[in-house]
Every structure is written in structure tokens, then in C-alpha cells.
Amino acid sequence: MSGNNYPDLESKSYQFNMRGRKVLPGGGSRSSIQSSPYTIYFKSGMGKHIVDVDGNALIDFNNNYTSLIHGHCNPHVVEAVSRQINKGSAFSFGSEPEIQLAELLCGRVQCFEQIRFMNSGTEAVMNGIKVARAFTGRPKIAKCENAYHGSYAAAEASLAVEPTDLSRGDPVSKAYSDGTPQGVLDDVVVIPFNDVTNSRRILNQHGAELAGILFDPFGAGMGRFPPSQAFINLLDEMRSAHNLMLISDEVIAFRADYHGCMSQFGVTADITCLGKIIGGGYPVGAVAGSTDVMSVFDGKDRKARLPHGGTFNANPVTMAAGLASMELMTPEAFKYINQLGDSFRSAIQDVLGQVNIKANVVGQGSVFAIDIVDPIPGATPMKRGATRLIEGIEADFINAGYFLSAGLHGTISTDMDDSDIAPFCDVLHKNLKSL
Ligand SMILES: Cc1ncc(COP(=O)(O)O)c(C=O)c1O
């Protein structure tokens, strides 16, 4: 056990947060760390273990929001990064690790003929949308209500909204951030996730103006609720009917399968957005597709249809880390973490059967989540997650030595094994009993 006592207003984390808040809005540089009453600061990580600035050890089931597929400081990755850092961290032109990582990824996924690297999943989604617009010459995109795709304004439309009551009308494209231009929202068509009938009707209505449909094949809430095969088939049908492009956001979903998440549905995407695991723990994003589609970036003999700069794009440190990390993700490694996910979910299900609480275990592959049926009817998963945080369930896990993502979401790394299941389930049982 960690000896944690969160929240502890005497802790170094609390002091760091108060100090940080003076120079960083909210005390840090990403909205997702702004937990109440303060965020924890970490000083080191090794494998599945992390240590906070107060010296408390935790098992990391957050893994930097799914990006650390091998946990922290994997020796193969550290070795590759150290080798590269000693040779240089950024050049104005290309480097071999960039080609090697592109070759590895294109060798694994049938619909990847070419790939373009950038520095975040947000950039990947933004560029995925821009590719679809440049290729089709059409302005609009469609996306699912409440689907998270990073921080690009169009991709944020109708995020964290009350699910639309379809008996009163179709989903409306709503701003997530203050100041989002109406013009941005006007170019986004919102469809209800996994609702084949209504999505078909809405997409047929707007099909001629749509450059593409942006969707996450891992589903809402970091894989909590996957799309149905019927829903993916509908998107495929709409592509043929309206000559639009399927933009698959596999920023998280790419951890599902050696051949990419869409291979599980037997449907190929025109554009795939990548991030997280392909950077081996370093900042990364990428867009992949056929040579024809990716030619919008190609400006060798003339101005590219989609010019795309970026000082740190494909920086060799990220490329070396990503290559080392993905080399370790063999078909066996994917099978291993996915099976471990099955074992976690089944053990969690047993715990839920033993406590008198309305809760479900959700998730797929190497992620799991405990969905406590909330007293707030119709609340979005995001709002439910926040409610639970306030109720202190996540805090109970922290105090028992486990760091989960908000909404009791767990991400498995290859550093974990079956021996991690029983201790986690004991803590879960204790925490749920005490609710
Ligand atoms: C599905 C999905 N798309 C895009 C992003 C944005 O990626 P990044 O945080 O690297 O900008 C995320 C981040 O969590 C994500 O979950």
C-alpha cells in the first residue's frame, strides 16, 4: 500500500499545485489533470509503477491516457531514445527513424500506403479532416455526438452535451469552447452514436456536402462503449452512397490490434489518424492512407494541395521511441494485453456481482472501465466521471495505491500481468462496499 492520504493539504503535490496555479492556468498544461481539490504531481515512473512528489507509490492504470503501452521507461525504448539523443534531437530535414517507423506501420495495416507525422493526436485529427476536405473539395464533416477527438475546434463540436432527445429533433452542432465561430459549427453534421436508422437519415440528408465522417472505432469514453458492426457498416454504406471519406480516429484505437482497429470490423478507412502508442511515450500524431489520398501533402513538383509544416514533425527522438515501442508490439504482445484485459473485466464482473451496487464493467481489449449507474439521469459519461470524482471514488483508489483515469477507467500495459488482477479487485471490492 502506498500510504497515500489524498486529499492532503499538507502534501507537496498540494503545494506544487498552488505554486503552479500562479504561473499555469489551473496549475498545469492540460484540462484533464485539473482534478478537485488539487492535482497530483509525479516525479518518476518505472514499468507499471509511478511515484508522486510526496514519495507515494502507485500502480499506473492511466498510462498517460493510454499512450504508454509498455508502461514507464521501457528499457528498449529508453535505449533507443538515449542513442538518438546523443546524435541529435531535431533536424530541419528527414531522418532514418522516420522512414523506419513509417515502414513498420505501413507494413502492418493494409490501407496504409503512406503516412505523415506530426506531434499530437489533435493535429492528426485536424489534418485528417483537412485531407478529406482537400481531396474531396467539400467543406463539411460528420461526427458522433459526444465523441472526443482532441482539441481541434471542428472535432470538438457537440462534445459533453446532453444526448439529444431525437423525438424533439436531430442533434445540433454545439460549441464546446467559448468563442468557437458559428462558421466552424455550421460545417459539422452531428450524428447519434450507434444509432443506425437516424444516422443514415441525417447522413443521407447532408451527404453531398460531406468531405468525410470522423469516427472512433474504439468508441466513446476511451473504449468504454464500442461502435456496433452495424454502425460501422452504415458508415461504409454512406461512403459509397455519397463518395465521402471515412476518417478513422485511431489515436487510442490503434492499441486494439496489430493490423489497426478497423481490421476488426472488416472495413477499411480512407484516412486514419494516429497518436499515443506510436510515439513510444513521446509527443506524436500521424495521418495514414493510400498513396492517392496522401498525395494531397505531396509538394515535390508544385505547391501541395495541402501544405503542412511543423518544426518538430517526425523529430528523430519520437521516431526512435515509437519504432522501439512498436517493434515490441508484436501480434503476440497485442494478444497478451487484450487477453489480460479480458481477465481484468471478468474478475471485475465477479466483484460487481458481490456488491449491492448498480454497476457494469465496460471496455474492450486492453482497457476496462467501471460504469456506476449514476443517479443523474441522462448524464453523459464525461459528466458522470466528474460526479464520481467529486464523490471521491477515484480518491479511494489513489489512497489504495492505484491511479486510474477519471470515470474509473483503466489502461493495461505490457508490464502488467495476471498477478495484478486480484489485488486490484480486492481494492475495488472494498471501495464499492464502502459506497
Ligand atoms: C480518440 C482521441 N482522438 C484524439 C485525441 C487527441 O490526442 P492528443 O491528446 O495527443 O492531442 C485523443 C486524446 O486523448 C483521443 O482520445
The ligand as a Gaussian input file, in Angstrom:
#p B3LYP/6-31G(d) Opt

LIG

0 1
 C       -9.835000       9.496000     -29.666000
 C       -8.865000      10.622000     -29.480000
 N       -8.565000      11.404000     -30.521000
 C       -7.687000      12.419000     -30.413000
 C       -7.069000      12.698000     -29.220000
 C       -6.109000      13.847000     -29.107000
 O       -4.813000      13.378000     -28.927000
 P       -3.732000      14.311000     -28.203000
 O       -4.117000      14.389000     -26.753000
 O       -2.427000      13.621000     -28.430000
 O       -3.796000      15.647000     -28.865000
 C       -7.348000      11.903000     -28.093000
 C       -6.702000      12.171000     -26.802000
 O       -6.977000      11.594000     -25.782000
 C       -8.284000      10.848000     -28.220000
 O       -8.628000      10.101000     -27.171000

